[in-house]
Amino acid sequence: MGRHPFKFLFLMDPYDTLNLETETSLLLMDELKQKGHAVYWIEPDVLHLLNDQVIGEPRLLESVS
């Protein structure tokens, strides 16, 4: 049985506010991408509640650096 990549979504603060030396989520995101998984990122300020559903526009992570 073959392996299928998974999709991961990270709810994160804006990139420019992160401490890149201590943000372990970025390491995890990088590892997941290297393993062939799709990694998405969404920031809290773009999340909205509509008819009791959370909606937002996640971005596909192209590169961790």
All heavy atoms as TSV, in Angstrom:
chain	resi	resn	atom	element	x	y	z
A	1	MET	N	N	0.841	-1.181	0.000
A	1	MET	CA	C	0.000	0.000	0.000
A	1	MET	C	C	0.883	1.241	0.000
A	1	MET	O	O	1.766	1.393	0.829
A	1	MET	CB	C	-0.882	-0.035	1.238
A	1	MET	CG	C	-1.808	1.124	1.348
A	1	MET	SD	S	-2.559	1.006	2.965
A	1	MET	CE	C	-4.177	1.275	2.785
A	2	GLY	N	N	0.662	2.157	-0.947
A	2	GLY	CA	C	1.495	3.350	-1.059
A	2	GLY	C	C	1.131	4.423	-0.053
A	2	GLY	O	O	0.026	4.455	0.467
A	3	ARG	N	N	2.097	5.272	0.207
A	3	ARG	CA	C	1.862	6.385	1.134
A	3	ARG	C	C	1.282	7.569	0.374
A	3	ARG	O	O	1.733	7.897	-0.713
A	3	ARG	CB	C	3.169	6.806	1.792
A	3	ARG	CG	C	3.681	5.814	2.781
A	3	ARG	CD	C	5.021	6.235	3.352
A	3	ARG	NE	N	5.100	7.654	3.585
A	3	ARG	CZ	C	5.233	8.218	4.779
A	3	ARG	NH1	N	5.324	7.473	5.841
A	3	ARG	NH2	N	5.316	9.515	4.911
A	4	HIS	N	N	0.292	8.188	0.963
A	4	HIS	CA	C	-0.299	9.385	0.377
A	4	HIS	C	C	0.045	10.576	1.265
A	4	HIS	O	O	-0.031	10.483	2.483
A	4	HIS	CB	C	-1.823	9.245	0.274
A	4	HIS	CG	C	-2.238	8.123	-0.608
A	4	HIS	ND1	N	-2.151	8.180	-1.977
A	4	HIS	CD2	C	-2.729	6.896	-0.328
A	4	HIS	CE1	C	-2.576	7.044	-2.495
A	4	HIS	NE2	N	-2.928	6.257	-1.505
A	5	PRO	N	N	0.412	11.690	0.644
A	5	PRO	CA	C	0.734	12.853	1.458
A	5	PRO	C	C	-0.504	13.374	2.193
A	5	PRO	O	O	-1.618	13.265	1.704
A	5	PRO	CB	C	1.258	13.877	0.463
A	5	PRO	CG	C	0.896	13.386	-0.873
A	5	PRO	CD	C	0.575	11.932	-0.769
A	6	PHE	N	N	-0.273	13.942	3.330
A	6	PHE	CA	C	-1.328	14.552	4.129
A	6	PHE	C	C	-1.310	16.057	3.927
A	6	PHE	O	O	-0.347	16.629	3.420
A	6	PHE	CB	C	-1.113	14.257	5.619
A	6	PHE	CG	C	-1.342	12.832	5.984
A	6	PHE	CD1	C	-0.271	11.962	6.072
A	6	PHE	CD2	C	-2.610	12.355	6.248
A	6	PHE	CE1	C	-0.460	10.634	6.417
A	6	PHE	CE2	C	-2.818	11.034	6.597
A	6	PHE	CZ	C	-1.736	10.170	6.679
A	7	LYS	N	N	-2.380	16.722	4.345
A	7	LYS	CA	C	-2.464	18.178	4.345
A	7	LYS	C	C	-2.472	18.628	5.792
A	7	LYS	O	O	-3.252	18.124	6.597
A	7	LYS	CB	C	-3.728	18.652	3.648
A	7	LYS	CG	C	-3.766	18.324	2.179
A	7	LYS	CD	C	-5.072	18.777	1.569
A	7	LYS	CE	C	-5.112	18.377	0.103
A	7	LYS	NZ	N	-6.397	18.745	-0.506
A	8	PHE	N	N	-1.604	19.584	6.125
A	8	PHE	CA	C	-1.503	20.124	7.476
A	8	PHE	C	C	-1.792	21.621	7.438
A	8	PHE	O	O	-1.313	22.325	6.546
A	8	PHE	CB	C	-0.095	19.897	8.050
A	8	PHE	CG	C	0.212	18.462	8.320
A	8	PHE	CD1	C	0.757	17.651	7.329
A	8	PHE	CD2	C	-0.045	17.901	9.559
A	8	PHE	CE1	C	1.047	16.317	7.573
A	8	PHE	CE2	C	0.236	16.567	9.815
A	8	PHE	CZ	C	0.782	15.779	8.819
A	9	LEU	N	N	-2.538	22.093	8.417
A	9	LEU	CA	C	-2.842	23.514	8.537
A	9	LEU	C	C	-2.326	24.008	9.879
A	9	LEU	O	O	-2.641	23.440	10.927
A	9	LEU	CB	C	-4.352	23.753	8.445
A	9	LEU	CG	C	-4.827	25.183	8.668
A	9	LEU	CD1	C	-4.282	26.111	7.587
A	9	LEU	CD2	C	-6.342	25.233	8.704
A	10	PHE	N	N	-1.524	25.065	9.845
A	10	PHE	CA	C	-0.976	25.681	11.052
A	10	PHE	C	C	-1.634	27.042	11.245
A	10	PHE	O	O	-1.647	27.868	10.340
A	10	PHE	CB	C	0.542	25.876	10.922
A	10	PHE	CG	C	1.317	24.603	11.019
A	10	PHE	CD1	C	1.396	23.734	9.947
A	10	PHE	CD2	C	1.982	24.274	12.194
A	10	PHE	CE1	C	2.116	22.553	10.038
A	10	PHE	CE2	C	2.704	23.100	12.286
A	10	PHE	CZ	C	2.774	22.234	11.208
A	11	LEU	N	N	-2.175	27.253	12.436
A	11	LEU	CA	C	-2.694	28.556	12.827
A	11	LEU	C	C	-1.553	29.288	13.517
A	11	LEU	O	O	-1.093	28.875	14.588
A	11	LEU	CB	C	-3.888	28.397	13.769
A	11	LEU	CG	C	-4.486	29.666	14.340
A	11	LEU	CD1	C	-5.020	30.561	13.232
A	11	LEU	CD2	C	-5.586	29.329	15.330
A	12	MET	N	N	-1.049	30.339	12.884
A	12	MET	CA	C	0.172	30.995	13.349
A	12	MET	C	C	0.012	32.503	13.377
A	12	MET	O	O	-0.805	33.064	12.659
A	12	MET	CB	C	1.328	30.677	12.383
A	12	MET	CG	C	1.629	29.218	12.183
A	12	MET	SD	S	2.639	28.524	13.458
A	12	MET	CE	C	4.160	29.399	13.205
A	13	ASP	N	N	0.850	33.142	14.195
A	13	ASP	CA	C	0.961	34.594	14.173
A	13	ASP	C	C	1.588	35.009	12.843
A	13	ASP	O	O	2.208	34.187	12.157
A	13	ASP	CB	C	1.838	35.076	15.330
A	13	ASP	CG	C	1.165	34.902	16.676
A	13	ASP	OD1	O	-0.075	34.977	16.736
A	13	ASP	OD2	O	1.877	34.685	17.674
A	14	PRO	N	N	1.465	36.287	12.468
A	14	PRO	CA	C	2.094	36.754	11.226
A	14	PRO	C	C	3.591	36.447	11.220
A	14	PRO	O	O	4.265	36.541	12.248
A	14	PRO	CB	C	1.835	38.265	11.244
A	14	PRO	CG	C	0.615	38.423	12.086
A	14	PRO	CD	C	0.710	37.349	13.129
A	15	TYR	N	N	4.094	36.082	10.059
A	15	TYR	CA	C	5.487	35.655	9.919
A	15	TYR	C	C	6.463	36.700	10.449
A	15	TYR	O	O	7.425	36.365	11.124
A	15	TYR	CB	C	5.784	35.350	8.440
A	15	TYR	CG	C	7.155	34.794	8.212
A	15	TYR	CD1	C	7.415	33.450	8.420
A	15	TYR	CD2	C	8.203	35.608	7.788
A	15	TYR	CE1	C	8.681	32.923	8.212
A	15	TYR	CE2	C	9.470	35.094	7.576
A	15	TYR	CZ	C	9.702	33.752	7.795
A	15	TYR	OH	O	10.949	33.241	7.601
A	16	ASP	N	N	6.196	37.970	10.158
A	16	ASP	CA	C	7.144	39.014	10.563
A	16	ASP	C	C	7.171	39.254	12.069
A	16	ASP	O	O	8.033	39.979	12.562
A	16	ASP	CB	C	6.893	40.313	9.798
A	16	ASP	CG	C	5.499	40.870	10.021
A	16	ASP	OD1	O	4.627	40.157	10.550
A	16	ASP	OD2	O	5.278	42.035	9.648
A	17	THR	N	N	6.274	38.641	12.819
A	17	THR	CA	C	6.288	38.788	14.283
A	17	THR	C	C	6.928	37.583	14.980
A	17	THR	O	O	7.095	37.599	16.201
A	17	THR	CB	C	4.866	38.958	14.845
A	17	THR	OG1	O	4.122	37.752	14.643
A	17	THR	CG2	C	4.156	40.140	14.197
A	18	LEU	N	N	7.274	36.553	14.226
A	18	LEU	CA	C	7.827	35.343	14.827
A	18	LEU	C	C	9.307	35.501	15.153
A	18	LEU	O	O	10.039	36.191	14.436
A	18	LEU	CB	C	7.677	34.154	13.864
A	18	LEU	CG	C	6.258	33.757	13.477
A	18	LEU	CD1	C	6.293	32.629	12.457
A	18	LEU	CD2	C	5.442	33.365	14.683
A	19	ASN	N	N	9.744	34.836	16.201
A	19	ASN	CA	C	11.168	34.751	16.515
A	19	ASN	C	C	11.682	33.522	15.760
A	19	ASN	O	O	11.455	32.389	16.174
A	19	ASN	CB	C	11.384	34.602	18.017
A	19	ASN	CG	C	12.852	34.560	18.373
A	19	ASN	OD1	O	13.711	34.250	17.544
A	19	ASN	ND2	N	13.160	34.851	19.615
A	20	LEU	N	N	12.347	33.749	14.659
A	20	LEU	CA	C	12.760	32.660	13.779
A	20	LEU	C	C	13.772	31.716	14.412
A	20	LEU	O	O	13.947	30.596	13.957
A	20	LEU	CB	C	13.294	33.223	12.461
A	20	LEU	CG	C	12.298	34.094	11.686
A	20	LEU	CD1	C	12.929	34.562	10.388
A	20	LEU	CD2	C	10.999	33.358	11.435
A	21	GLU	N	N	14.439	32.163	15.460
A	21	GLU	CA	C	15.430	31.313	16.125
A	21	GLU	C	C	14.781	30.344	17.111
A	21	GLU	O	O	15.373	29.326	17.455
A	21	GLU	CB	C	16.466	32.175	16.841
A	21	GLU	CG	C	17.322	32.974	15.880
A	21	GLU	CD	C	18.349	33.828	16.589
A	21	GLU	OE1	O	18.579	33.631	17.794
A	21	GLU	OE2	O	18.920	34.703	15.922
A	22	THR	N	N	13.579	30.656	17.579
A	22	THR	CA	C	12.954	29.803	18.601
A	22	THR	C	C	11.613	29.207	18.172
A	22	THR	O	O	11.042	28.410	18.904
A	22	THR	CB	C	12.717	30.602	19.903
A	22	THR	OG1	O	11.835	31.693	19.632
A	22	THR	CG2	C	14.028	31.119	20.467
A	23	GLU	N	N	11.113	29.571	17.007
A	23	GLU	CA	C	9.797	29.104	16.566
A	23	GLU	C	C	9.884	27.664	16.057
A	23	GLU	O	O	10.272	27.408	14.929
A	23	GLU	CB	C	9.236	30.033	15.483
A	23	GLU	CG	C	7.848	29.691	15.027
A	23	GLU	CD	C	6.846	29.678	16.159
A	23	GLU	OE1	O	6.717	30.691	16.854
A	23	GLU	OE2	O	6.202	28.635	16.348
A	24	THR	N	N	9.532	26.723	16.914
A	24	THR	CA	C	9.649	25.298	16.566
A	24	THR	C	C	8.621	24.860	15.528
A	24	THR	O	O	8.839	23.870	14.827
A	24	THR	CB	C	9.528	24.414	17.822
A	24	THR	OG1	O	8.284	24.695	18.460
A	24	THR	CG2	C	10.674	24.676	18.783
A	25	SER	N	N	7.533	25.591	15.398
A	25	SER	CA	C	6.531	25.232	14.385
A	25	SER	C	C	7.125	25.281	12.982
A	25	SER	O	O	6.779	24.473	12.126
A	25	SER	CB	C	5.324	26.160	14.465
A	25	SER	OG	O	4.663	26.006	15.687
A	26	LEU	N	N	8.032	26.218	12.762
A	26	LEU	CA	C	8.670	26.317	11.443
A	26	LEU	C	C	9.509	25.080	11.139
A	26	LEU	O	O	9.557	24.617	9.997
A	26	LEU	CB	C	9.517	27.580	11.361
A	26	LEU	CG	C	8.749	28.896	11.470
A	26	LEU	CD1	C	9.714	30.069	11.496
A	26	LEU	CD2	C	7.752	29.030	10.344
A	27	LEU	N	N	10.159	24.538	12.154
A	27	LEU	CA	C	10.935	23.306	11.956
A	27	LEU	C	C	10.013	22.145	11.582
A	27	LEU	O	O	10.327	21.353	10.691
A	27	LEU	CB	C	11.716	22.964	13.220
A	27	LEU	CG	C	12.795	23.952	13.646
A	27	LEU	CD1	C	13.349	23.581	15.021
A	27	LEU	CD2	C	13.899	23.994	12.618
A	28	LEU	N	N	8.889	22.056	12.265
A	28	LEU	CA	C	7.923	21.006	11.959
A	28	LEU	C	C	7.357	21.179	10.556
A	28	LEU	O	O	7.231	20.211	9.802
A	28	LEU	CB	C	6.797	21.016	12.993
A	28	LEU	CG	C	5.700	19.975	12.814
A	28	LEU	CD1	C	6.258	18.566	12.788
A	28	LEU	CD2	C	4.671	20.119	13.937
A	29	MET	N	N	7.040	22.403	10.193
A	29	MET	CA	C	6.519	22.674	8.851
A	29	MET	C	C	7.529	22.258	7.782
A	29	MET	O	O	7.176	21.648	6.773
A	29	MET	CB	C	6.180	24.155	8.714
A	29	MET	CG	C	5.047	24.601	9.608
A	29	MET	SD	S	4.994	26.384	9.773
A	29	MET	CE	C	3.662	26.779	8.688
A	30	ASP	N	N	8.794	22.600	8.004
A	30	ASP	CA	C	9.855	22.260	7.065
A	30	ASP	C	C	9.992	20.742	6.925
A	30	ASP	O	O	10.107	20.205	5.822
A	30	ASP	CB	C	11.172	22.885	7.511
A	30	ASP	CG	C	12.271	22.734	6.485
A	30	ASP	OD1	O	11.989	22.927	5.283
A	30	ASP	OD2	O	13.404	22.419	6.880
A	31	GLU	N	N	9.958	20.041	8.039
A	31	GLU	CA	C	10.071	18.574	8.020
A	31	GLU	C	C	8.909	17.946	7.257
A	31	GLU	O	O	9.089	17.018	6.468
A	31	GLU	CB	C	10.123	18.054	9.457
A	31	GLU	CG	C	10.384	16.578	9.568
A	31	GLU	CD	C	11.786	16.162	9.149
A	31	GLU	OE1	O	12.706	16.986	9.200
A	31	GLU	OE2	O	11.953	14.982	8.759
A	32	LEU	N	N	7.717	18.445	7.482
A	32	LEU	CA	C	6.542	17.920	6.781
A	32	LEU	C	C	6.649	18.147	5.283
A	32	LEU	O	O	6.324	17.260	4.482
A	32	LEU	CB	C	5.266	18.560	7.332
A	32	LEU	CG	C	4.885	18.144	8.747
A	32	LEU	CD1	C	3.803	19.063	9.303
A	32	LEU	CD2	C	4.439	16.686	8.777
A	33	LYS	N	N	7.095	19.347	4.868
A	33	LYS	CA	C	7.267	19.635	3.441
A	33	LYS	C	C	8.312	18.708	2.827
A	33	LYS	O	O	8.127	18.213	1.717
A	33	LYS	CB	C	7.660	21.092	3.224
A	33	LYS	CG	C	6.477	22.023	3.354
A	33	LYS	CD	C	6.689	23.349	2.697
A	33	LYS	CE	C	6.955	23.326	1.243
A	33	LYS	NZ	N	5.896	22.896	0.357
A	34	GLN	N	N	9.417	18.474	3.543
A	34	GLN	CA	C	10.465	17.592	3.026
A	34	GLN	C	C	9.949	16.167	2.829
A	34	GLN	O	O	10.440	15.448	1.965
A	34	GLN	CB	C	11.662	17.591	3.968
A	34	GLN	CG	C	12.466	18.864	3.917
A	34	GLN	CD	C	13.678	18.818	4.825
A	34	GLN	OE1	O	14.257	17.757	5.073
A	34	GLN	NE2	N	14.071	19.972	5.332
A	35	LYS	N	N	8.970	15.773	3.620
A	35	LYS	CA	C	8.396	14.433	3.497
A	35	LYS	C	C	7.292	14.372	2.434
A	35	LYS	O	O	6.660	13.354	2.247
A	35	LYS	CB	C	7.868	13.964	4.850
A	35	LYS	CG	C	8.985	13.719	5.854
A	35	LYS	CD	C	8.446	13.139	7.136
A	35	LYS	CE	C	9.552	12.910	8.145
A	35	LYS	NZ	N	10.470	11.850	7.803
A	36	GLY	N	N	7.049	15.489	1.759
A	36	GLY	CA	C	6.105	15.504	0.652
A	36	GLY	C	C	4.675	15.881	1.015
A	36	GLY	O	O	3.779	15.758	0.183
A	37	HIS	N	N	4.457	16.346	2.229
A	37	HIS	CA	C	3.113	16.726	2.644
A	37	HIS	C	C	2.825	18.178	2.257
A	37	HIS	O	O	3.734	18.989	2.125
A	37	HIS	CB	C	2.954	16.572	4.162
A	37	HIS	CG	C	3.207	15.177	4.636
A	37	HIS	ND1	N	2.395	14.114	4.300
A	37	HIS	CD2	C	4.189	14.658	5.412
A	37	HIS	CE1	C	2.851	13.017	4.857
A	37	HIS	NE2	N	3.951	13.314	5.530
A	38	ALA	N	N	1.555	18.487	2.068
A	38	ALA	CA	C	1.131	19.864	1.803
A	38	ALA	C	C	0.990	20.580	3.146
A	38	ALA	O	O	0.344	20.061	4.054
A	38	ALA	CB	C	-0.191	19.878	1.045
A	39	VAL	N	N	1.596	21.750	3.258
A	39	VAL	CA	C	1.572	22.510	4.505
A	39	VAL	C	C	0.932	23.868	4.223
A	39	VAL	O	O	1.367	24.589	3.330
A	39	VAL	CB	C	2.997	22.699	5.079
A	39	VAL	CG1	C	2.957	23.540	6.335
A	39	VAL	CG2	C	3.644	21.344	5.354
A	40	TYR	N	N	-0.093	24.179	5.001
A	40	TYR	CA	C	-0.807	25.447	4.864
A	40	TYR	C	C	-0.645	26.257	6.131
A	40	TYR	O	O	-0.468	25.718	7.213
A	40	TYR	CB	C	-2.304	25.196	4.610
A	40	TYR	CG	C	-2.565	24.531	3.295
A	40	TYR	CD1	C	-2.522	23.148	3.176
A	40	TYR	CD2	C	-2.873	25.283	2.163
A	40	TYR	CE1	C	-2.762	22.535	1.959
A	40	TYR	CE2	C	-3.118	24.664	0.944
A	40	TYR	CZ	C	-3.059	23.290	0.853
A	40	TYR	OH	O	-3.293	22.676	-0.343
A	41	TRP	N	N	-0.764	27.569	5.988
A	41	TRP	CA	C	-0.574	28.516	7.078
A	41	TRP	C	C	-1.757	29.476	7.048
A	41	TRP	O	O	-2.173	29.942	5.993
A	41	TRP	CB	C	0.708	29.262	6.781
A	41	TRP	CG	C	1.057	30.471	7.562
A	41	TRP	CD1	C	0.297	31.595	7.752
A	41	TRP	CD2	C	2.278	30.707	8.228
A	41	TRP	NE1	N	0.981	32.506	8.492
A	41	TRP	CE2	C	2.215	31.985	8.804
A	41	TRP	CE3	C	3.432	29.963	8.399
A	41	TRP	CZ2	C	3.251	32.535	9.523
A	41	TRP	CZ3	C	4.457	30.527	9.126
A	41	TRP	CH2	C	4.368	31.785	9.677
A	42	ILE	N	N	-2.313	29.747	8.211
A	42	ILE	CA	C	-3.380	30.749	8.294
A	42	ILE	C	C	-3.153	31.576	9.546
A	42	ILE	O	O	-2.678	31.070	10.557
A	42	ILE	CB	C	-4.782	30.103	8.266
A	42	ILE	CG1	C	-5.847	31.150	7.999
A	42	ILE	CG2	C	-5.046	29.304	9.524
A	42	ILE	CD1	C	-7.176	30.577	7.564
A	43	GLU	N	N	-3.452	32.855	9.449
A	43	GLU	CA	C	-3.288	33.766	10.577
A	43	GLU	C	C	-4.654	34.058	11.198
A	43	GLU	O	O	-5.666	34.089	10.489
A	43	GLU	CB	C	-2.606	35.051	10.106
A	43	GLU	CG	C	-1.199	34.783	9.589
A	43	GLU	CD	C	-0.538	35.997	8.963
A	43	GLU	OE1	O	-1.091	37.117	9.067
A	43	GLU	OE2	O	0.532	35.815	8.361
A	44	PRO	N	N	-4.703	34.252	12.515
A	44	PRO	CA	C	-5.980	34.440	13.209
A	44	PRO	C	C	-6.825	35.594	12.660
A	44	PRO	O	O	-8.044	35.498	12.647
A	44	PRO	CB	C	-5.579	34.717	14.653
A	44	PRO	CG	C	-4.221	34.154	14.802
A	44	PRO	CD	C	-3.576	34.264	13.452
A	45	ASP	N	N	-6.186	36.656	12.189
A	45	ASP	CA	C	-6.969	37.820	11.751
A	45	ASP	C	C	-7.721	37.599	10.443
A	45	ASP	O	O	-8.533	38.426	10.055
A	45	ASP	CB	C	-6.089	39.066	11.677
A	45	ASP	CG	C	-4.975	38.968	10.664
A	45	ASP	OD1	O	-4.635	37.849	10.258
A	45	ASP	OD2	O	-4.419	40.021	10.295
A	46	VAL	N	N	-7.475	36.497	9.747
A	46	VAL	CA	C	-8.229	36.215	8.519
A	46	VAL	C	C	-9.306	35.153	8.741
A	46	VAL	O	O	-9.973	34.744	7.792
A	46	VAL	CB	C	-7.302	35.797	7.351
A	46	VAL	CG1	C	-6.326	36.908	7.025
A	46	VAL	CG2	C	-6.601	34.505	7.640
A	47	LEU	N	N	-9.481	34.725	9.981
A	47	LEU	CA	C	-10.546	33.772	10.297
A	47	LEU	C	C	-11.827	34.521	10.621
A	47	LEU	O	O	-11.806	35.565	11.274
A	47	LEU	CB	C	-10.150	32.902	11.500
A	47	LEU	CG	C	-9.004	31.938	11.280
A	47	LEU	CD1	C	-8.663	31.235	12.584
A	47	LEU	CD2	C	-9.334	30.931	10.203
A	48	HIS	N	N	-12.942	33.977	10.157
A	48	HIS	CA	C	-14.239	34.594	10.383
A	48	HIS	C	C	-15.254	33.511	10.721
A	48	HIS	O	O	-15.102	32.353	10.323
A	48	HIS	CB	C	-14.702	35.355	9.138
A	48	HIS	CG	C	-13.723	36.373	8.667
A	48	HIS	ND1	N	-13.586	37.608	9.246
A	48	HIS	CD2	C	-12.798	36.316	7.679
A	48	HIS	CE1	C	-12.632	38.275	8.630
A	48	HIS	NE2	N	-12.134	37.514	7.679
A	49	LEU	N	N	-16.283	33.901	11.426
A	49	LEU	CA	C	-17.368	33.002	11.759
A	49	LEU	C	C	-18.564	33.379	10.897
A	49	LEU	O	O	-19.029	34.520	10.917
A	49	LEU	CB	C	-17.715	33.104	13.246
A	49	LEU	CG	C	-18.701	32.101	13.793
A	49	LEU	CD1	C	-18.164	30.680	13.632
A	49	LEU	CD2	C	-18.997	32.377	15.257
A	50	LEU	N	N	-19.072	32.421	10.130
A	50	LEU	CA	C	-20.211	32.650	9.248
A	50	LEU	C	C	-21.166	31.481	9.390
A	50	LEU	O	O	-20.797	30.335	9.073
A	50	LEU	CB	C	-19.738	32.795	7.795
A	50	LEU	CG	C	-20.813	33.023	6.747
A	50	LEU	CD1	C	-21.506	34.367	6.976
A	50	LEU	CD2	C	-20.218	32.974	5.355
A	51	ASN	N	N	-22.359	31.741	9.882
A	51	ASN	CA	C	-23.356	30.688	10.074
A	51	ASN	C	C	-22.801	29.526	10.880
A	51	ASN	O	O	-22.930	28.363	10.492
A	51	ASN	CB	C	-23.908	30.201	8.728
A	51	ASN	CG	C	-24.605	31.290	7.960
A	51	ASN	OD1	O	-25.235	32.166	8.536
A	51	ASN	ND2	N	-24.482	31.276	6.653
A	52	ASP	N	N	-22.149	29.844	11.985
A	52	ASP	CA	C	-21.575	28.853	12.897
A	52	ASP	C	C	-20.450	28.023	12.283
A	52	ASP	O	O	-20.138	26.940	12.767
A	52	ASP	CB	C	-22.660	27.914	13.450
A	52	ASP	CG	C	-23.653	28.653	14.325
A	52	ASP	OD1	O	-23.246	29.628	14.992
A	52	ASP	OD2	O	-24.833	28.267	14.342
A	53	GLN	N	N	-19.851	28.512	11.209
A	53	GLN	CA	C	-18.704	27.834	10.600
A	53	GLN	C	C	-17.525	28.790	10.553
A	53	GLN	O	O	-17.685	29.967	10.228
A	53	GLN	CB	C	-19.028	27.360	9.176
A	53	GLN	CG	C	-20.022	26.234	9.137
A	53	GLN	CD	C	-20.171	25.695	7.729
A	53	GLN	OE1	O	-19.725	26.288	6.752
A	53	GLN	NE2	N	-20.808	24.547	7.621
A	54	VAL	N	N	-16.356	28.260	10.874
A	54	VAL	CA	C	-15.134	29.056	10.783
A	54	VAL	C	C	-14.647	29.012	9.340
A	54	VAL	O	O	-14.500	27.933	8.760
A	54	VAL	CB	C	-14.044	28.514	11.735
A	54	VAL	CG1	C	-12.760	29.300	11.585
A	54	VAL	CG2	C	-14.545	28.551	13.174
A	55	ILE	N	N	-14.434	30.171	8.764
A	55	ILE	CA	C	-13.931	30.244	7.395
A	55	ILE	C	C	-12.677	31.116	7.369
A	55	ILE	O	O	-12.480	31.976	8.222
A	55	ILE	CB	C	-14.990	30.788	6.409
A	55	ILE	CG1	C	-15.442	32.191	6.831
A	55	ILE	CG2	C	-16.164	29.845	6.298
A	55	ILE	CD1	C	-16.292	32.876	5.796
A	56	GLY	N	N	-11.847	30.868	6.390
A	56	GLY	CA	C	-10.625	31.641	6.220
A	56	GLY	C	C	-9.937	31.223	4.939
A	56	GLY	O	O	-10.349	30.269	4.283
A	57	GLU	N	N	-8.897	31.919	4.595
A	57	GLU	CA	C	-8.161	31.683	3.359
A	57	GLU	C	C	-6.733	31.246	3.688
A	57	GLU	O	O	-5.839	32.083	3.796
A	57	GLU	CB	C	-8.170	32.972	2.546
A	57	GLU	CG	C	-7.785	32.849	1.105
A	57	GLU	CD	C	-8.856	32.242	0.218
A	57	GLU	OE1	O	-10.054	32.413	0.471
A	57	GLU	OE2	O	-8.452	31.583	-0.731
A	58	PRO	N	N	-6.506	29.935	3.873
A	58	PRO	CA	C	-5.145	29.483	4.177
A	58	PRO	C	C	-4.236	29.639	2.964
A	58	PRO	O	O	-4.688	29.620	1.819
A	58	PRO	CB	C	-5.316	28.018	4.555
A	58	PRO	CG	C	-6.592	27.598	3.924
A	58	PRO	CD	C	-7.450	28.826	3.811
A	59	ARG	N	N	-2.946	29.812	3.255
A	59	ARG	CA	C	-1.941	29.930	2.180
A	59	ARG	C	C	-1.082	28.681	2.177
A	59	ARG	O	O	-0.654	28.191	3.232
A	59	ARG	CB	C	-1.057	31.150	2.416
A	59	ARG	CG	C	-1.820	32.451	2.299
A	59	ARG	CD	C	-0.940	33.625	2.577
A	59	ARG	NE	N	-0.723	33.673	4.034
A	59	ARG	CZ	C	0.168	34.436	4.613
A	59	ARG	NH1	N	0.960	35.203	3.917
A	59	ARG	NH2	N	0.288	34.440	5.922
A	60	LEU	N	N	-0.804	28.172	0.983
A	60	LEU	CA	C	0.098	27.035	0.834
A	60	LEU	C	C	1.509	27.517	1.086
A	60	LEU	O	O	1.965	28.506	0.522
A	60	LEU	CB	C	-0.008	26.447	-0.568
A	60	LEU	CG	C	0.873	25.241	-0.865
A	60	LEU	CD1	C	0.524	24.061	0.036
A	60	LEU	CD2	C	0.739	24.846	-2.323
A	61	LEU	N	N	2.204	26.820	1.974
A	61	LEU	CA	C	3.575	27.184	2.307
A	61	LEU	C	C	4.502	26.705	1.191
A	61	LEU	O	O	4.559	25.530	0.889
A	61	LEU	CB	C	3.975	26.539	3.635
A	61	LEU	CG	C	5.324	26.927	4.175
A	61	LEU	CD1	C	5.321	28.375	4.637
A	61	LEU	CD2	C	5.698	26.023	5.320
A	62	GLU	N	N	5.206	27.641	0.588
A	62	GLU	CA	C	6.145	27.314	-0.483
A	62	GLU	C	C	7.529	27.018	0.086
A	62	GLU	O	O	8.204	26.109	-0.347
A	62	GLU	CB	C	6.234	28.459	-1.488
A	62	GLU	CG	C	4.925	28.772	-2.178
A	62	GLU	CD	C	4.465	27.663	-3.098
A	62	GLU	OE1	O	5.308	26.940	-3.641
A	62	GLU	OE2	O	3.240	27.522	-3.259
A	63	SER	N	N	7.937	27.824	1.061
A	63	SER	CA	C	9.262	27.699	1.640
A	63	SER	C	C	9.216	28.166	3.092
A	63	SER	O	O	8.508	29.100	3.411
A	63	SER	CB	C	10.257	28.545	0.857
A	63	SER	OG	O	11.485	28.613	1.513
A	64	VAL	N	N	9.981	27.524	3.955
A	64	VAL	CA	C	10.015	27.900	5.361
A	64	VAL	C	C	10.948	29.078	5.591
A	64	VAL	O	O	10.761	29.875	6.475
A	64	VAL	CB	C	10.402	26.698	6.237
A	64	VAL	CG1	C	10.558	27.110	7.687
A	64	VAL	CG2	C	9.357	25.612	6.108
A	65	SER	N	N	11.965	29.226	4.771
A	65	SER	CA	C	12.954	30.290	4.980
A	65	SER	C	C	12.449	31.652	4.606
A	65	SER	O	O	11.480	31.854	3.991
A	65	SER	CB	C	14.219	29.983	4.187
A	65	SER	OG	O	13.932	29.833	2.814
